[in-house]
Amino acid sequence: MRINKYLAQKGYASRREIDRLIENGDIKVNGELVTPGQKVTEKDTITIKGKDFEKPTSDRKHYFLLHKPKSVLSSAKDDRGRRTVVDLIDCKDRVYPIGRLDFETEGAIILTNDGDVFNKVVHPKGEVYKEYYAMIKGDIKDKDLSRIAKGLLLEDGETLPAKTKILKRHTNKSEVMVAIREGRNRQIRRMFEAVKHPVIYLRREAIGKIRLGDLEVGKYRRLTSDEVKYLKSL
């Protein structure tokens, strides 16, 4: 089996992250640097960043939905010792987050050790919309919201079309819903900054059909069997 698929199925990280580690020369097999696409077996000894890869004690797949609090990193670990979303999940097997939420953004994030599901959710062609509730500065005009819906030019290229809806207007702020199917760094915040309405508060409400609902901040739950089937069907 290809090493990126092997490690993803064992729950180490996503295939994309594993490919990045290979490119950086961080992974060795039997003492030798691996090449992209290299195949491995259960008998091989794998080291990642100088440490032996410990195979999970079971092949059970885990799927969690977490309501990420502010000031928590959307990563499996942090070299600076900051709290991560993985720290909030009580699971003996290694899990990792699908995609990212900004450090100061709350909301829905899925954690799993199923690498195939990870790739299905993050791929733009999967049409998986992520829905956000945003409170922004100022009374946003329909024309500006329309610019976001049609796609606008940011420093890293033009955004894909989005779904938008005004929820409530105030004198000096607006409440809106935005759904996107990309995962660029700080994308929602940058889109609103581009139309001169900076974000005050941001929360991801849904990932495709999987909704946050009344899950409290900092709490998590296992996905239902129907939710897992939905992710695998993407």
N, C-alpha and C positions, 0 to 999 in steps of 0.2 A: 504494500500500500504506500502511496506517496506520503512523504513525511508530514506535509502540511495537513493532509486529511487525517492521518494517523493521530497527530497531536490534538487536532480539533475534536476528533471523536473521543479522545481520552480526557477532554475537558480542560486542556491547558490554556487555550486561547482560540480566537477565530483564525481561519486560514489566512486572512489578510495580515493579521498581527504576526503569525508564524512566518509568513513570507518576508515580512519586514525584518524579523530577527535573522533569517537566513541571509538576507542581503547585507546585514550589518556584521556577519561573521560570528553571531552569538550562539550558533547551534553546531554541535559536533556529534557524529555517530561513530562509535568505536574509536574515538580519539582523533578522527579526521573531520575537517570542515565539510559540511554538506553542500550540495548544489541544488538549485531549484528543480523540483520534480523527482529528486532522489527517493528511491523506495526503501522501506525498512520493514522489519518483522519484529515480533515480540522478543526475539532473542538478542536484538541489538541493544547496545548501551548508548543512551542518548544523554548528552549534557547540554544544558542551556545556561549561558552566562557563567560557565564554570561549575555549575551544580548539577548533580545527577537528577534526571527526570524521574520522579517517583510515580509509577503507574497507580491509578486509582484502585482502591480495594474492591470496587464493584463497577459494573458497566451501566448502572442505573442512570437514566437521564432525568435531569431536574429542570423545572421551568417555574420561575418566580416572577411575580409582578410586585415591584417596590414603589412606594410613594417617596421618591427621593426628597430629602430636605435640602434647604440651602446650605452652602458651605460644606458640601460633601462632594468628593471627586467621583466622576463616572468612570472609574477604572478599577482593575483588579488589585492593584497595589500602588504605593507611592513611595519613591525613594526618600522623600522628605518627611515621611511619617504622618502625613495628613490622613484623616478619616476617608474611607472610600465606601462605595455602595456595597462592596463585598463584605465589609466589616459589619454591615447591618443584617446580613443573612446568616442564620444558624443552619449550616449545612456542612457535613463532614467531607463531602466531595468538593473539589474545586469548581466554582462557577465563575462566569465573567459576564459583564453587561453587554447587551446588544446596542451598539451605538452609544451616543453620549448626550448628556445634558450639561449645560453650562454650570459652573461652580455655584452661581447664585440663582439658578433656575430650579424650581420644584417640579414634581410631577412623575408621571408614569415612566418606568424603565424596566425592561425585562432582563432577567439574569438567567443564564442557562449553561449547561456544559455540552450542548448539542451544536456542534459547529455547522452542520448543514442548515439548521433553522436560522442561525445567525446570518448566513449568507443570503437566505431567502428574504429576510426582513430588511436588510440594509441595501439591497440592490435596487437602484432607481427603477429598473424595468418591472419590478415586482408590484408597482402601483400601490405600495403601502403608504397611505397618508398618515402623518402624525399631526394630531390636532392639538392646538394650543389656545389657552385663554391668556389674553394679554391686556394689561391696563397700561395705557400709553399717555404721554403728556399731550394736552391740547385736544380740541374738538376736530378730529380728523375729517377731512372732506371726502365725499364719495370718489372724486377723481383720483385722490391719492391712494385710497384703498383699491381702486381699480388698477392702478399702476402695479401694485403688489400682486394682484390677482393675475394680471397678464404676464408678469415677469419683468424684472428691472435689472439694470446693469450694476453689478457690484465690482469691487476690485479684482475678484477672482472669476469673473465671467457673469453671464446673464442667468438669472434664476429661472427655474421651470415654473409654469403656471401654478398658481395656488388657489385655494378656496378661501374666501373671506366673508365675514358677516359682522355687521355692527350689532352689538348686544345692548349697549346703553351709551348715551351721550351725556356728558356733563359740561359745565362751562370751561373747565380747565383740564379735563382729561376725558378719555374715551375707553370703553370696554369693548374688545373685539375678539372674534374667533378667527384663527388662521390655521389652515391645514396645508402642509407641504409634504412632498415625497423625496426630499433631499436631506442630507445631514451635514451640511457645511458648518464650519466653526461659527458659532454665534449668529447663525443665519437669520433667525427671526428678529433679533435685536438690530442687526445691520440693515435689514430691509426697512424697518421703521425709522431708523436713523437716516436712511437715504431719502425719506419723505418728510423729514424734520419733525418726527413725533417719537422721541426716545421712549423706550420701555421703562415703566416704573416697576411692574411686577409681571412675572411670566411663569405659567404652569402648564405642563403638558398633560392634556386630559385623556388622550387616547393614542394607541398605536394600532392602526387599522381598526379592527372590530373589538379590540381588547381595551376596555375603558377603565379609567381610574375609579369611577363611582365614588362611594363614600369611604374608600380606604384612607385611613388617617396618615398624616405626615410621619414618615419614619417607620411605618408599618409595612408588612408585605404579606402576600398570600401565594399559595401554589395556583398555577393556572388550572382551569378545569380541563377535562378530557376534550371537550368540544373546542376550547381555545387552542389546545395543542394541535388538534386536527386541523384547525383553521391555519395555523402557522405553517404546518407541514404541507398544506395544499397550495401555498402561494407559488 
